[in-house]
Amino acid sequence: MNATMGSVLDDKKSSCISHTTTEARDISNRILNIIFDYALNKFDDYIEQFAVGRPKFLSVIDKFVLTESQIEMCLPAFPFKSANKVDKVLGTLPDKAEELALERLNRMCKRIEGIYPPGAKLTIISDGLVYNDLLGIPDSDTWAYGEALRDMAAQKRFSHIEFSRLKDLVSFPFPLPEKLEEITYVANATNFRRFLFNNFGNDNLDIDNEIATNQDTQMTYLGYRRFLESDLRYIFPLGKGRSNHRYKNDVKYLAKQMLIRGYAFAGAVRFSFPNHLRLSIHKSTGEHKISMSLLNTKTGFTTPWHCSVALMADGEWISAMMSDFKKDPRLEIIYENDRPSYFRENIGKLHESDNDKKSRTIQQGSERSNGYSEGHVFIAEAAAEKSVKKGTKHPLLDPKSTKFSLKVWLETLMSVTSRNLERYPQRSIGVAYRNLSVHGFRESTDYQKTFGNYPFKLFSLAKRLIAKREKTRVQILKDFEGLVLSGEMLMVLGRPGSGCSTLLKTISGETNGFHIAEGSHLNYQGISKETMHKDFRGECIYQAEADIHFPQMTVGQTLEFAARARAPRNRIADVSRDVRDDETSIPREVLRFTKCAFRCHDDNFGLSDTVNTMVGSDLIRGVSGGERKLVSTAEAAIAGSPLQCWDNSTRGLDSATALDFVRTLRISTQLTGATALVTLYQASQSIYDVFDKVTVLYEGRQIYFGDTETARSFFVNLGFECSPRQTTADFLTSLTNPAERKVRKGFQGKIPSTPSDFAAVWRKSDDRARLLREIEDFHSQYSFGGPSSKEFMRSRNASQAKSQWVADFAFNLFLY
């Protein structure tokens, strides 16, 4: 009997293990497919290469999936900029090419996290010191390149990428400083190389035999020879005893020396990263490592340190040698951080013949960024000024055109205004809050304000005044902390009643009906909350969920009034308030603002057909409820306030329109520096990915604030389970509902359950400690009454009218 029972238990255990292994293999396959999407695919045999190494790569990924741990990958890459500064690259430091490559790798890891909550991490191992002395690259240039690369990753929030140096791979018999600086790095560079070769080199290595018998080594050798011939021609020029034949022989020798060092470096990588999934930038057989394409191109230029990149007017990024771009008259060099970064196509030279378009041989699929597919499109200043001043209808600038691009339109506007900051000063607001608590008061009884019971309401009011009875205090928000920088978007999540609307009202200054507790600290980039909400009310707006308008006014009249009210004193030359559009008799700049606010990636929200229709209300027939929501959103968008709070503004919109609205906000924040805080009760994954940060509210308590990329893993690590098809926003919101949240196996009884429990866990977390440090840095940079507040005041004064007609306002107030 016992033997039979034991056999049954063994069968059940075996079946359970088999089931678990099958699920893990399914997830591993999906993860590997994502990685293959970013693999090197410019050669005809790349599909066969993927199949060769698939079993080995799946076995590596399985080990992470079975233990529900983060997928760890390593990539030896990003050594230094090419030695050929004449033909290939723009300088010695990382530029837009490196940014695109890091963004591509970080996006790959984010996609993995979308299907596998523990996520993925990629460690980039710089091999610069392994080879730089062979190619005439100074150690100091290698250091500068690596440091600039790390700064770029931090600034762009590529949170899934880490970096490692040669010193991290080998052991040294002498002490090193805890943190290397340039001088100590350069002083020890030779030692790093020496100990690498001593520990992992092979004096008996027959490199010629390896080239002849090892296909991976042979492909790497041919690749080295190809780039060395172009990289070194200006360092070791022909002539003075160096013939072309001698030069090529020397290149072969250098390529073999690089292989010998590469073998030692590969041994160090295997020793230090034994369990990582191995990625590579070199073409290979696909058996031992996955060859990656760092730039999404089918040309030979897939590594950013060997080429330059150019942005075409249709949003397409292409890669080629810098000298090829310089020969193209359509392209101009764009500077970032006071140094050349990339090329872009001049819109004034876009009209090329069909033959010219067909002859373009360097092409690349457009890069996706921030959750939307429209590429970064820029306009040459001369063409932009002409289009804005004279009203010329270039397809990219005309809202009626199928080629219209909101990015182009906004970039055109910014291009003109940015050249005269005295006349068109830019202003932006970030906000930091700490110890933010909000409370209100209520009575034991209340009356709905109807005609029949209004006398009872008056009687209750008189009784309260005579008796001076105290109201009951109700805590709405407690101990909130957050930081939203200029140009960022914050998503506020929580079930109805969690305090989402109250948080937005508090930040925007709409505090009627509740009170901000003493000790609450709000810093609007150097401006106190008292000053912001008294002197700069129009710069910090709250768009309510309810749509309240003058129902008898048409859509066009409503938006025209909003545009006129916010039209700055210093408008662009030759653009007045009274320029009319022949078709609708609405000011052209009003149409531009309203239509452009809803045109994103060639889609129109449809307001142009309702220009002459009354807005209406619940009692007066007018536009539909969804269109009325768009009118409300248009009014707020026209205001162009640097700090915008949107309270469930996608309610009543279909999913596609809601996504377009959020993408429009993203474009606005990117190009104008505006800051947006948005509450959403239903958000798709596409909408969630557009945002920079997210905060989660649970019955008036803050249980998370941080990057959207790390929110899911924060709660998964606490012991909660995110279903495979569940969006991140739904997962985060479900945590605040005991009936919806799911607990991972083995975490029962160990997880927080009440709002106070969640808040306590959050307050003890490393994420909160990091947030507090960032808030302190923000306060140090933007102290009250400092230069930033004075600059904001100057900008506000430059855009305001010299005089205001107060009588109308006073008269309307009296009537109200």
Steps between C-alpha positions, in 0.01 A plus 500: 500500500780742591691411185192566288434831671866599455480414131192718458668791679811460286285505185324818616831664587646403164192634321521829693869541418433420135218754490719766662785426260265527201374840615856619558608387153205687346604821678865441404402465136310827509797676665743362245273608215511856634880491512512364145298804390809708582755256360730555205289431191687666216643172368309245295564209738379668819191276534716188489733654759207559737398135477853367571538654843137500610519187724803634686355848543170356624679290762669816634172693514317202657723522807384855567133429424480190720630698797289807408813716497607785277636406156867598497683571174847635424633674190867589443468825303532881495882523514570851366428712195666392175852624441381627160366845584536609137250264335304310764403684818439851628731496802642305792194499727165317473242670279150431372612166355589368847175637640296313239695180569453519878132584456461196275661268755302649787178460302580134445524449876176693556320272255627198690371651825161542333457121470722393791459715817850438647626678189842505343832674552778550247858560612715675242865404547727759346793344315664834426816445705549158340567647156542878516883505510511291182293758315665816625209599731623670821393346833352838596269493194383151598423624851313807372292291260399255774410773749293691244320177410408440865378859536287460187338183631421668833356815342285304256387260777615184328439314824545150360863560400807472722868545419816310587868578437808288450601552864184315605608183316845437645655481846787728595769441766502868586222721641296728273300810593137421583393728216721549198553848362664590173852528639491171693335329203770613256777423750381139535394435139820311418463292817142410409613370162802318644301312762233413244759330280676338798181352642312407183750508215636192323864518390458180299206629297550441126287782368556407135365152569201647686420721201526205267294253707261709711223662296409751774864611526528525124193729472627720783844519335351611167292760680806635680693525173217685332461774761876530572575580136262797514572605859880519482555651157529850645706393802745301291479665156657351191834634381839544663585134460147366568349355184142386461612137512701562816208685659263206441751254645534719808122509531491120492758490780297744711183300439671185628630684806145616569381139475764382748392768744137423424550138604636615835217750542239235413648273768470780756139560400412131535669492840323812632162443333466120489121486509418799281348472154786599270438764236749624240537773239690276258360269237523141623373152433230561760597193699655660809384863499225716354624755249324832561425798280541811714361722226187389320645488151581252224811689393845413626478774762341339805745614770469865607871560562581422134250733329275803521121522484260731320135583562293529185196728481260204505634388840735233365842451659774383264865415565806546279849646500516861607668599171206359302256713698714810451482453122120504506383862457168422667664426835627733770694431820307534826680584824410368844688598816713736290638224277390340171259214561319397180376614161145596408323562173416858416129529422572774249678244284248220533363529148714244328411306187367147511826380350691663783279320752549167328875551493525540874689188600538558871168431668386405843170425667380776724577471872217486746522734794296562815223271396408659166629426153535850357871580472667819610443738210680832484470807280777726371462844656472690175222281366325507835502878523367530149217256571397667825528858381340469162258219573638277226335162508783251495349148532676435830368829641147496360249335738280414203777304332529124542873555560444744786731450798439662837868456581599695191251774576611543861867474406445771239341727759778433751764555233375851433447602863823352635714736291377804692466402863472864605181540298375143541637381837428138581370398841461163660393364836589183680344421836626326812281427801579350837298428816192595298180440695150620421185492713141620486200537734154353490179510701309209641209578264478675165229586248494463128444853370153479342220755502298298749763452771690826460327654808634210706846576371467865607371394841795264546741779402348743750506238775868432437586871514315549829618184671850519348502124485827354380505294184656158468847504349561261211851410388514489118873478426773409746877540471540518123837548332588544136714670239393577142765683301437736213416302187387189690160331514362345820220244497287499816333163561243395755142395533228767534519644849875448534576873479620526139291809420590660833871459428465674163284776648753556777791535261303727267371719785131410466460445874142620549330263745809356667815616677872435459653407834770713659841355437412397144777611269453576130775644279410613150857522372593780737149643547300441816144371487366832634667698223414251227130483580464873560716663233528229232164324502486471122833319490374206705166365381259228604281338234205348683331175406164674453454701179347840578464754216273778381257268319372759248849575364632303205816293515680757286393790721603315815846420370542844344437666834748266670766574239448876516513495880838323496654668195834647618585867468810422289359294217703370206565766239222542239260283702218704653187418694277585206647287221198311368454166328294526185303182561386537859554871580683389814843655574764286333718479807198372692446228243865410513498469875176303515565269208865445585411416857315196370708398206756239590642253252262596220181452707232761557273507802219636283431842655540679167155373396335647809642854485157656442306264729387609847689337786175425681440347841281240667197720427601669173565293191855534367805290421528146635641425843831380355532811284419720801787329683728589208386863519596508868835346421554744214442798728764378744742415220463846346587656836849354469558512874837367615336288775189309401283274714259280303230322702381190313489693174470184292158414644252456219770459234563183307835327553660633180401861573615467861840377384526787250419747778777363724747498211413863430579585861830314465598705195407822679705417809799396293516807281372775733624371836147490642425271794188282500329311783222271381252281686369203305264230619546279195830506311628264235863389500568733207372796702694395809827477306472865393541624859827560685381445856207348684358533849253256656242615757310278743222665703692823549841338551788501254633147450740567211664781307767440237584418140235317300763243401564383857150516652397151401816335631471692831171329584592166343800488733264562792320178408217604270427330170439678171295289259662437159252714303441763768615852421731670747242769582230240575746301710595804708138604549393146592740506795267746673208257479522192729262312272716551190863477609677166465776368723792295374549152635695499827416862590165441671494683831820690422359781288337832598122503498367833633578850370712565809694177441572594140604852603732364768673267252540787255650732763765239588594427137817597316285660228360749749846575639618576146195721441575701817858555383374623164256737673782640714712554188204678339459731800872576495491586132176701511489690827210736565561845355804382306600561137242255362207684659629835373539358150145366515370842604687668214357251252148549632526878478628481142192307385237695694315793357626840614157585635192299592136603494397425854153653470356211303630253753358696792165539326478130420598417857216721624252325272623162615 
